[in-house]
Amino acid sequence: MRVRTKQGVLLCVAALGWAVVVGAQTQRRAPQTDAKPANTWMKTPMDPVSPDDVIPYIRHLRDEYWDSQIGQFGTLTPKTAVHTSTGDYVAPVHDDPEIRDLRAEDAAVVGTFSRYRTALSSSGRAIYTDVIFSVGHVFKDAERGRALAGLEITVSVPGGTIQSAAGTISYMTDPQAYFMQPGRTYLLVLYYVADGDFYVGTPSWELSGGVVKANSYRSQAMGSRGVPTIVGLTKDELIRTLDERFSARH
């Protein structure tokens, strides 16, 4: 993710750890789309004092995590201007694997976006959104028993919109052509953050219609190269394919 402040400073946010670093990348422009932005729902203001089902200690850990990742711009106000962009650019595709080899801290599941809660960190320096996914199938669990079919997991993403006493603050919600959307089902490849009990990562494949569709510019580009890809598989075919792959590596 690319982040631009109102001063014009360009930052890059890593897809999994969301670590923020100053730098530049060689990228090529991706096709434009007139479709409604996939993250439009993140523009809906949430009352920060609405009931929170996360216990205070866990919420504190999540606040600290996001303060360290995206909270470097100071206390947020309705005038804070931090812009993000992942929809206009796509990294060059070479011989990268479609799905990377997973680390011990990674998980791979099929999940459906059931609900969300946007939070303003207690310091006032970061806004992030906890997305709750109902797990339908587990290929790999980052911590045994943490992700189970029929239960829920939390995937936190930077940004969102809250209604504060000072007014509406919308942070890191620039339009994105690809994102996660309420009610839809995805293949999720995630990184588990133990301090805060949540995952990070955004889905590159959607399964809502029963067939795998690209949900990122990278997966779209890889799916159009004429090489074997999971794009186009039925949900059942995907589950059989990835069950075989991940079970063979345990």
C-alpha positions as CSV (number, residue, x, y, z in Angstrom):
1,M,0.0,0.0,0.0
2,R,1.2,3.5,-0.9
3,V,0.6,6.3,1.5
4,R,0.8,10.0,0.7
5,T,0.5,12.7,3.4
6,K,-0.7,16.2,2.8
7,Q,3.0,17.3,2.7
8,G,3.5,15.0,-0.3
9,V,5.7,12.4,1.5
10,L,5.4,9.0,-0.1
11,L,5.4,6.0,2.2
12,C,5.0,2.3,1.4
13,V,3.0,0.0,3.7
14,A,3.8,-3.7,3.5
15,A,0.9,-6.0,2.7
16,L,1.3,-8.3,5.8
17,G,3.1,-6.5,8.5
18,W,2.0,-3.0,7.5
19,A,5.4,-1.7,8.4
20,V,5.8,1.9,7.1
21,V,9.0,2.8,5.4
22,V,10.0,5.7,3.2
23,G,11.0,4.6,-0.3
24,A,10.1,4.3,-4.0
25,Q,9.1,1.3,-6.1
26,T,9.2,0.5,-9.8
27,Q,5.7,-0.3,-10.7
28,R,3.5,-0.3,-13.8
29,R,0.1,1.3,-14.0
30,A,-2.9,-1.1,-13.8
31,P,-6.1,-0.8,-15.9
32,Q,-8.6,1.8,-14.6
33,T,-12.1,0.7,-13.6
34,D,-15.4,2.5,-13.3
35,A,-16.8,0.1,-10.7
36,K,-17.9,1.3,-7.3
37,P,-14.9,1.2,-4.9
38,A,-14.7,-2.1,-3.0
39,N,-13.9,-0.2,0.2
40,T,-16.9,2.3,0.1
41,W,-18.2,0.8,3.3
42,M,-15.2,2.2,5.1
43,K,-16.5,5.7,4.6
44,T,-19.5,5.1,6.8
45,P,-18.8,6.8,10.2
46,M,-18.9,4.7,13.3
47,D,-19.4,6.0,16.8
48,P,-16.2,5.3,18.7
49,V,-18.2,4.8,22.0
50,S,-20.4,2.1,20.5
51,P,-20.4,-1.2,22.4
52,D,-17.1,-3.0,21.9
53,D,-17.0,-6.8,22.5
54,V,-13.2,-6.9,22.6
55,I,-11.9,-6.9,26.2
56,P,-9.9,-3.7,27.2
57,Y,-6.5,-5.4,27.4
58,I,-6.8,-6.9,23.9
59,R,-8.1,-3.5,22.5
60,H,-5.1,-1.8,24.1
61,L,-2.7,-4.2,22.4
62,R,-4.4,-3.6,19.0
63,D,-4.2,0.2,19.6
64,E,-0.5,0.0,20.3
65,Y,0.1,-2.1,17.2
66,W,-1.7,0.3,14.9
67,D,-0.2,3.4,16.6
68,S,3.2,1.9,15.7
69,Q,2.3,1.2,12.1
70,I,0.2,4.1,11.0
71,G,0.1,6.5,13.9
72,Q,3.1,8.6,13.0
73,F,1.1,11.6,11.8
74,G,0.1,12.7,15.3
75,T,-3.4,13.1,16.8
76,L,-6.0,12.7,14.1
77,T,-8.6,15.5,13.4
78,P,-11.2,16.0,10.6
79,K,-8.6,18.0,8.8
80,T,-5.9,15.2,8.8
81,A,-5.1,14.3,5.2
82,V,-3.4,11.0,4.6
83,H,-4.1,9.3,1.3
84,T,-3.5,5.7,0.3
85,S,-3.5,4.0,-3.1
86,T,-3.2,0.4,-4.1
87,G,-5.7,0.5,-7.0
88,D,-3.7,2.5,-9.5
89,Y,-0.5,0.5,-9.5
90,V,0.6,-3.2,-9.5
91,A,4.1,-4.6,-8.9
92,P,5.7,-6.3,-11.9
93,V,4.9,-10.0,-12.1
94,H,7.8,-12.3,-12.8
95,D,8.0,-15.9,-11.6
96,D,6.6,-15.3,-8.2
97,P,4.4,-18.2,-6.9
98,E,0.7,-17.4,-7.0
99,I,0.4,-18.4,-3.3
100,R,3.6,-18.0,-1.4
101,D,5.1,-20.6,0.9
102,L,3.5,-20.1,4.3
103,R,5.5,-19.3,7.5
104,A,4.7,-20.6,11.0
105,E,2.9,-17.3,11.7
106,D,0.7,-17.6,8.6
107,A,-2.8,-19.0,8.2
108,A,-4.8,-19.8,5.1
109,V,-8.6,-20.1,5.4
110,V,-11.8,-19.6,3.5
111,G,-13.9,-17.0,5.4
112,T,-17.0,-14.9,5.0
113,F,-17.0,-11.2,6.0
114,S,-19.8,-11.1,8.7
115,R,-19.4,-7.7,10.5
116,Y,-16.9,-5.1,11.4
117,R,-16.0,-2.4,14.0
118,T,-13.9,0.7,13.4
119,A,-11.7,1.9,16.3
120,L,-9.9,5.1,17.1
121,S,-6.8,4.2,19.1
122,S,-6.8,5.6,22.7
123,S,-3.9,7.9,21.7
124,G,-6.0,9.4,18.9
125,R,-3.2,8.7,16.4
126,A,-4.6,5.8,14.5
127,I,-7.9,4.5,13.0
128,Y,-8.2,0.8,12.2
129,T,-11.0,-1.6,11.4
130,D,-11.5,-5.0,12.9
131,V,-13.2,-7.2,10.3
132,I,-14.9,-10.4,11.7
133,F,-14.8,-13.4,9.3
134,S,-16.8,-16.6,9.8
135,V,-14.4,-19.4,9.0
136,G,-15.7,-22.0,6.5
137,H,-12.6,-24.0,5.9
138,V,-9.0,-24.1,7.3
139,F,-6.0,-25.0,5.2
140,K,-3.4,-23.9,7.7
141,D,-3.7,-22.4,11.2
142,A,-1.0,-20.0,12.4
143,E,-1.6,-21.3,16.0
144,R,-3.3,-24.6,16.4
145,G,-7.0,-24.2,17.4
146,R,-7.0,-20.4,16.7
147,A,-8.8,-20.7,13.4
148,L,-11.5,-23.4,13.3
149,A,-14.3,-24.0,10.8
150,G,-17.5,-22.7,12.2
151,L,-15.8,-20.1,14.5
152,E,-14.7,-16.5,13.8
153,I,-11.4,-14.7,13.4
154,T,-10.5,-11.0,13.4
155,V,-8.6,-9.5,10.5
156,S,-7.6,-5.9,11.2
157,V,-6.9,-3.4,8.4
158,P,-5.6,0.2,8.6
159,G,-8.1,3.0,8.2
160,G,-11.8,3.7,8.5
161,T,-14.2,6.5,9.5
162,I,-15.3,7.5,13.0
163,Q,-17.6,10.2,14.3
164,S,-15.7,12.1,17.0
165,A,-16.6,15.1,19.1
166,A,-14.6,17.2,16.7
167,G,-16.4,15.9,13.6
168,T,-16.0,13.0,11.1
169,I,-12.5,11.6,10.7
170,S,-11.9,9.5,7.6
171,Y,-8.4,8.0,7.6
172,M,-6.7,6.0,4.8
173,T,-10.0,5.3,3.0
174,D,-9.1,6.4,-0.6
175,P,-11.1,4.3,-3.2
176,Q,-9.8,0.9,-3.9
177,A,-11.0,-1.3,-6.8
178,Y,-10.1,-4.5,-4.8
179,F,-10.8,-5.0,-1.1
180,M,-12.9,-7.1,1.2
181,Q,-16.6,-6.4,1.3
182,P,-19.4,-7.3,3.8
183,G,-21.2,-10.6,3.1
184,R,-18.6,-11.9,0.6
185,T,-16.4,-15.0,0.9
186,Y,-12.7,-15.0,0.3
187,L,-9.5,-17.1,0.3
188,L,-7.5,-15.5,3.1
189,V,-3.7,-15.8,3.5
190,L,-3.0,-14.1,6.7
191,Y,-0.3,-13.3,9.3
192,Y,-1.2,-13.8,12.9
193,V,-0.3,-11.1,15.5
194,A,-0.4,-12.8,18.9
195,D,-0.2,-9.5,20.9
196,G,-3.8,-8.5,20.3
197,D,-5.1,-11.8,18.9
198,F,-5.8,-10.8,15.3
199,Y,-4.6,-11.3,11.8
200,V,-3.4,-8.9,9.1
201,G,-3.6,-9.2,5.3
202,T,-6.2,-8.5,2.6
203,P,-7.7,-11.2,0.3
204,S,-6.4,-11.6,-3.2
205,W,-9.2,-14.1,-4.2
206,E,-13.0,-14.0,-3.9
207,L,-15.2,-17.1,-3.8
208,S,-18.6,-15.6,-3.3
209,G,-20.1,-16.9,-6.6
210,G,-18.7,-20.4,-6.0
211,V,-15.8,-19.8,-8.5
212,V,-12.4,-18.3,-7.6
213,K,-12.1,-14.7,-8.9
214,A,-9.1,-12.3,-8.7
215,N,-9.4,-9.8,-5.9
216,S,-6.1,-7.9,-6.4
217,Y,-4.3,-6.4,-9.4
218,R,-1.5,-9.0,-8.7
219,S,-3.8,-12.0,-8.8
220,Q,-5.6,-10.6,-11.8
221,A,-2.3,-10.1,-13.7
222,M,-1.1,-13.7,-12.7
223,G,-4.4,-15.1,-13.8
224,S,-4.1,-13.5,-17.3
225,R,-0.6,-14.9,-18.0
226,G,-1.8,-18.2,-19.5
227,V,-0.1,-20.2,-16.7
228,P,-1.8,-22.5,-14.1
229,T,-3.8,-20.5,-11.6
230,I,-6.4,-21.0,-9.0
231,V,-8.5,-18.3,-10.7
232,G,-11.5,-20.0,-12.4
233,L,-11.5,-23.1,-10.1
234,T,-14.8,-23.9,-8.3
235,K,-14.8,-23.6,-4.6
236,D,-14.7,-27.4,-4.1
237,E,-11.8,-27.7,-6.6
238,L,-9.9,-25.0,-4.7
239,I,-10.4,-26.7,-1.4
240,R,-9.2,-30.1,-2.8
241,T,-6.2,-28.5,-4.5
242,L,-5.0,-26.5,-1.4
243,D,-5.8,-29.3,1.1
244,E,-3.4,-31.5,-0.9
245,R,-0.8,-28.8,-1.1
246,F,-0.7,-27.8,2.5
247,S,-1.2,-31.2,3.9
248,A,1.9,-32.4,2.0
249,R,4.0,-29.7,3.7
250,H,3.1,-30.6,7.3
